[in-house]
Amino acid sequence: MSDDSTPRRETTPPATLSRRRFHQATIATALGAFAAPAVVRGRNLNEKLAIACIGVGGRGASNLADVASEDVVALCDVYDPAVERAAAAHPRARKFKDFRRLFDELKSYDAVVVSTTEHTHAFATLPALQLGKHVYCEKPLTHDVWEARLIREAARKAGVATQMGTQIHAGDNYRRVVELIRAGAIGPVKEAHVWVGRAWGRQSPEEARAHGDIVTVLERPTESSPVPAGLDWDLWLGPVAERPFHEVYFPGPKWYRWWDFGNGTMSDLGSHWIDLPFWALGLKAPATIEAFGPPAHPEIAPASMKAVYEYKADGDQPAATVAWYQGTMKPDAWTAGTIPKWDSGVLFVGEKGMLLSDYGRHLLLPEDQYRDYKRPEPTIPKSLGHHAEWIHACKTGAPTTCDFQYSGPLTEANHLGNVAYRVGRKLEWDAKALRAVNAPEADPLLRRDYRSGWSLG
């Protein structure tokens, strides 16, 4: 434990998932949000927001740079060198190590940017929402399914501007793809395939070298490494049970391979790539989820895996299947060479044709068939920029395109791919009850236990 003298909020950690306990937690969150002072919108667009940044190293440093046009009033990180680097550009900002102290002590601010490691996203986001603050949170929104639902409901009750950090969503390419799918360019879409080349996870040294991984680890280390100067390891662990420091966890992004801290490639890159079919097809909660790959390891996410989601028909959108592939696994069309072998991509299969997309380009296939195709006029406005869009929403009340009402269900679905993989059976999902009706053994993976002193209840 650290020598932090601030009293910690002691509660009994949750043990099992139940519908009653879920509703109790969301009601408590709603009451907290209603009791908090709401940020007044309709401010002058030239007036700067007062922003607190939680997590200012790595990805957090980039997010900080993207909101630096506003008034950064607080910097928080468990690693002192990260705070000091950030403070060099923002010398008037207050410095914190423990974000709980920030919420207790900082009295005047409008918005919070959360860029901590995945296992503490919800812990930094929920108090901000309960205080009526606007929130930008890096992807994935939370560490597990229950947290995603809790944060989504808290944001709805708070009525503030929210945005999950899926920057690709702001690009023009995704907008044009969504317009083409909705215009019926390839006809009704009943399947989509999403793949990424990244193979970070539990793999052999040979696989790691072949896929450009930055760390090779097969089991949890039993020995410890010296804790880097300025790192509060206890605070970094947060709600996770104590373990000795080791360099396989820190600095990032090594930590995201470990189930205790992250969810591997599925929830990380899935936030970017499954976003496109989720948006274009108007998907919500899957009916079933099944996953394939090597036997699940109890502590480390896989390098390669596949997950298949089945969605029921919804309005004009017919029943559809979305398949995810990571690492060495690829769609049949990719393996057969009937589509270009892009390293990562999304393939929509419609009744009249196909659409292939990645971050910045897309193709209608077969190309000969669409050579003279008249594309629809753009209907989705150009983004101000992912961070700029959120800042504008904080000041005006305008909507964002990746708010927590959208990114919450996307995060839930991505996490469910990992849950199905770890359970090893096809899940029949009851989204309202937040449970796999045929697999009670999935419950501990939907809602994790927290160590004493950490709670979201």
ZAMARGU-4260 file (C-alpha; in steps of 0.2 Angstrom, whole numbers, plus 5000, padded with zeros to 4 digits):
<rodrens>
0) 5000/5000/5000 | 5006/5018/4997 | 5009/5030/5011 | 4995/5041/5005 | 4987/5049/5020
5) 4970/5052/5012 | 4957/5041/5019 | 4951/5028/5007 | 4933/5024/5004 | 4930/5007/5012
10) 4916/4996/5005 | 4913/4978/5003 | 4918/4973/4986 | 4905/4965/4974 | 4905/4947/4973
15) 4892/4941/4960 | 4882/4949/4946 | 4863/4950/4949 | 4850/4961/4941 | 4844/4968/4958
20) 4862/4973/4963 | 4864/4981/4945 | 4848/4992/4947 | 4853/4997/4965 | 4870/5003/4959
25) 4863/5012/4944 | 4849/5021/4955 | 4863/5026/4967 | 4873/5033/4953 | 4857/5042/4946
30) 4854/5050/4963 | 4872/5056/4964 | 4871/5064/4947 | 4855/5073/4951 | 4862/5080/4967
35) 4878/5086/4959 | 4878/5104/4952 | 4876/5103/4933 | 4888/5113/4922 | 4879/5127/4914
40) 4880/5126/4895 | 4877/5140/4882 | 4894/5148/4887 | 4903/5160/4875 | 4912/5149/4862
45) 4928/5160/4865 | 4927/5156/4884 | 4939/5142/4889 | 4934/5127/4898 | 4942/5122/4914
50) 4948/5105/4911 | 4956/5092/4923 | 4967/5078/4915 | 4968/5061/4923 | 4982/5051/4916
55) 4995/5062/4907 | 5008/5050/4901 | 5008/5040/4885 | 4991/5041/4877 | 4986/5054/4890
60) 5000/5066/4884 | 4992/5065/4867 | 4975/5069/4874 | 4982/5083/4884 | 4989/5091/4869
65) 4972/5090/4860 | 4963/5100/4873 | 4978/5112/4877 | 4968/5126/4868 | 4957/5126/4884
70) 4962/5130/4902 | 4970/5115/4909 | 4968/5117/4928 | 4973/5100/4935 | 4986/5086/4930
75) 4985/5069/4938 | 4996/5054/4936 | 5002/5040/4947 | 5019/5042/4939 | 5028/5059/4944
80) 5039/5061/4928 | 5023/5061/4918 | 5015/5075/4928 | 5031/5085/4928 | 5032/5084/4909
85) 5014/5089/4908 | 5017/5103/4920 | 5031/5111/4910 | 5018/5116/4897 | 5004/5120/4910
90) 5013/5127/4925 | 4998/5135/4933 | 4989/5118/4934 | 4987/5109/4951 | 4996/5093/4952
95) 4989/5077/4959 | 4994/5059/4960 | 4978/5051/4966 | 4962/5056/4956 | 4952/5053/4972
100) 4960/5068/4980 | 4957/5078/4964 | 4939/5075/4965 | 4939/5079/4984 | 4949/5095/4983
105) 4947/5103/4966 | 4932/5114/4967 | 4932/5124/4950 | 4932/5115/4934 | 4920/5110/4920
110) 4927/5094/4912 | 4938/5079/4914 | 4949/5070/4902 | 4952/5052/4907 | 4967/5043/4900
115) 4972/5031/4914 | 4975/5012/4911 | 4959/5003/4906 | 4956/4995/4924 | 4954/5012/4932
120) 4944/5020/4918 | 4927/5018/4927 | 4934/5024/4943 | 4940/5040/4936 | 4924/5043/4925
125) 4910/5039/4937 | 4914/5052/4950 | 4916/5065/4937 | 4899/5061/4930 | 4891/5061/4947
130) 4898/5079/4950 | 4890/5084/4934 | 4906/5086/4924 | 4908/5083/4905 | 4919/5068/4902
135) 4931/5063/4888 | 4937/5045/4891 | 4949/5035/4881 | 4944/5018/4874 | 4939/5006/4879
140) 4926/5015/4890 | 4928/5002/4904 | 4936/4986/4910 | 4921/4975/4910 | 4902/4974/4904
145) 4894/4979/4920 | 4905/4995/4922 | 4900/5000/4904 | 4882/4999/4908 | 4885/5008/4924
150) 4894/5022/4916 | 4882/5023/4902 | 4867/5025/4914 | 4877/5038/4924 | 4880/5048/4909
155) 4862/5048/4904 | 4857/5054/4921 | 4870/5067/4922 | 4865/5075/4905 | 4883/5081/4901
160) 4894/5080/4885 | 4903/5064/4884 | 4915/5056/4871 | 4925/5040/4870 | 4942/5042/4862
165) 4939/5033/4846 | 4948/5046/4835 | 4945/5037/4819 | 4926/5040/4821 | 4930/5058/4817
170) 4937/5054/4800 | 4929/5057/4783 | 4931/5040/4777 | 4920/5032/4790 | 4906/5045/4786
175) 4906/5040/4768 | 4906/5022/4772 | 4891/5024/4783 | 4882/5034/4770 | 4885/5021/4757
180) 4878/5007/4768 | 4863/5017/4773 | 4860/5022/4755 | 4859/5004/4750 | 4874/5004/4739
185) 4877/4985/4742 | 4860/4981/4746 | 4854/4974/4764 | 4869/4969/4774 | 4868/4953/4783
190) 4886/4950/4787 | 4902/4960/4791 | 4920/4954/4794 | 4932/4965/4805 | 4950/4960/4806
195) 4966/4968/4813 | 4984/4962/4810 | 4990/4966/4828 | 4995/4950/4838 | 4999/4957/4855
200) 4995/4944/4868 | 5001/4927/4874 | 5012/4921/4861 | 5029/4913/4858 | 5045/4923/4856
205) 5045/4918/4837 | 5027/4924/4835 | 5031/4940/4844 | 5046/4944/4832 | 5035/4939/4817
210) 5021/4951/4823 | 5032/4965/4829 | 5026/4963/4848 | 5035/4974/4861 | 5035/4961/4875
215) 5035/4942/4876 | 5028/4934/4891 | 5020/4917/4894 | 5015/4917/4912 | 5014/4929/4927
220) 5031/4933/4934 | 5034/4927/4951 | 5049/4938/4954 | 5048/4957/4956 | 5058/4971/4947
225) 5063/4988/4955 | 5049/5000/4955 | 5053/5015/4944 | 5057/5031/4953 | 5042/5042/4955
230) 5029/5028/4952 | 5016/5024/4965 | 5013/5006/4961 | 4999/5004/4974 | 4989/5018/4966
235) 4993/5011/4948 | 4986/4994/4954 | 4970/5003/4960 | 4956/4990/4962 | 4966/4975/4957
240) 4973/4964/4970 | 4991/4967/4976 | 5005/4960/4966 | 5024/4963/4965 | 5029/4976/4952
245) 5037/4969/4936 | 5042/4978/4920 | 5030/4967/4910 | 5016/4978/4916 | 5023/4996/4916
250) 5026/5006/4906 | 5012/5004/4894 | 5005/4997/4883 | 5012/4981/4890 | 4998/4980/4904
255) 4984/4978/4891 | 4988/4960/4888 | 4984/4955/4906 | 4965/4952/4910 | 4967/4961/4927
260) 4972/4977/4918 | 4965/4976/4901 | 4956/4965/4888 | 4969/4963/4875 | 4967/4967/4856
265) 4948/4963/4856 | 4942/4978/4867 | 4957/4990/4862 | 4956/4989/4843 | 4938/4983/4843
270) 4934/5000/4849 | 4941/5007/4833 | 4936/4994/4820 | 4920/4986/4826 | 4914/5005/4828
275) 4911/5005/4809 | 4898/4991/4807 | 4891/4996/4824 | 4888/5014/4817 | 4883/5009/4799
280) 4871/4995/4803 | 4864/5004/4819 | 4869/4989/4830 | 4865/4988/4848 | 4866/4972/4859
285) 4870/4955/4851 | 4859/4940/4854 | 4873/4927/4854 | 4892/4928/4855 | 4904/4914/4851
290) 4923/4914/4851 | 4937/4903/4844 | 4955/4902/4847 | 4969/4893/4857 | 4964/4888/4875
295) 4960/4903/4886 | 4974/4907/4898 | 4968/4913/4915 | 4979/4929/4916 | 4984/4934/4898
300) 4974/4938/4883 | 4977/4929/4867 | 4987/4935/4852 | 4975/4928/4840 | 4957/4924/4841
305) 4940/4925/4832 | 4923/4931/4839 | 4906/4930/4830 | 4891/4940/4835 | 4873/4937/4830
310) 4861/4952/4829 | 4842/4951/4828 | 4833/4961/4814 | 4830/4979/4820 | 4818/4990/4809
315) 4825/4990/4791 | 4841/4981/4796 | 4840/4963/4794 | 4847/4950/4806 | 4866/4951/4804
320) 4882/4942/4809 | 4898/4952/4813 | 4914/4942/4814 | 4930/4949/4822 | 4947/4942/4818
325) 4964/4947/4826 | 4982/4941/4824 | 4984/4926/4812 | 4965/4924/4810 | 4957/4931/4794
330) 4941/4930/4785 | 4939/4917/4771 | 4939/4930/4758 | 4955/4938/4764 | 4964/4921/4764
335) 4957/4916/4747 | 4963/4932/4740 | 4946/4937/4733 | 4948/4954/4742 | 4964/4965/4744
340) 4974/4958/4758 | 4974/4974/4769 | 4983/4972/4786 | 4967/4978/4795 | 4949/4981/4788
345) 4931/4979/4788 | 4921/4970/4774 | 4902/4972/4773 | 4894/4959/4763 | 4877/4964/4755
350) 4865/4956/4743 | 4871/4967/4728 | 4890/4968/4732 | 4903/4971/4745 | 4911/4986/4753
355) 4929/4985/4760 | 4936/4999/4771 | 4950/5003/4783 | 4955/5019/4792 | 4956/5030/4777
360) 4950/5022/4761 | 4936/5011/4755 | 4931/5001/4739 | 4915/4995/4732 | 4917/4977/4726
365) 4917/4970/4712 | 4925/4986/4706 | 4919/4984/4688 | 4901/4983/4694 | 4903/5000/4703
370) 4913/5009/4691 | 4899/5021/4686 | 4890/5020/4702 | 4884/5038/4708 | 4888/5040/4726
375) 4875/5048/4738 | 4878/5066/4743 | 4886/5068/4760 | 4873/5069/4774 | 4885/5066/4789
380) 4893/5083/4793 | 4912/5084/4793 | 4919/5082/4811 | 4927/5097/4820 | 4939/5084/4826
385) 4936/5071/4839 | 4942/5082/4854 | 4936/5098/4846 | 4919/5090/4844 | 4918/5086/4863
390) 4924/5103/4868 | 4911/5111/4857 | 4898/5100/4865 | 4903/5105/4882 | 4900/5123/4878
395) 4885/5122/4867 | 4875/5106/4872 | 4878/5100/4854 | 4879/5081/4852 | 4895/5071/4850
400) 4896/5056/4839 | 4904/5044/4851 | 4895/5049/4867 | 4893/5036/4881 | 4875/5031/4875
405) 4883/5025/4859 | 4901/5019/4865 | 4893/5011/4880 | 4884/4997/4870 | 4899/4996/4858
410) 4911/4993/4873 | 4899/4980/4880 | 4899/4970/4864 | 4918/4970/4863 | 4920/4964/4880
415) 4907/4950/4877 | 4919/4944/4863 | 4932/4941/4877 | 4919/4934/4889 | 4914/4921/4876
420) 4932/4916/4872 | 4936/4914/4891 | 4921/4904/4895 | 4923/4893/4879 | 4905/4892/4874
425) 4892/4901/4864 | 4883/4914/4875 | 4865/4918/4874 | 4864/4936/4879 | 4850/4945/4889
430) 4855/4963/4887 | 4842/4969/4898 | 4846/4958/4913 | 4865/4959/4909 | 4868/4941/4909
435) 4872/4926/4898 | 4856/4915/4901 | 4864/4899/4897 | 4881/4902/4905 | 4881/4907/4924
440) 4899/4904/4924 | 4901/4920/4914 | 4895/4931/4928 | 4912/4934/4936 | 4919/4940/4919
445) 4905/4952/4917 | 4908/4960/4934 | 4924/4959/4943 | 4928/4960/4961 | 4938/4975/4968
450) 4950/4975/4982 | 4946/4984/4998 | 4945/5002/4997 | 4939/5003/4979 | 4921/5003/4974
455) 4909/5009/4961 | 4893/5005/4971
</rodrens>
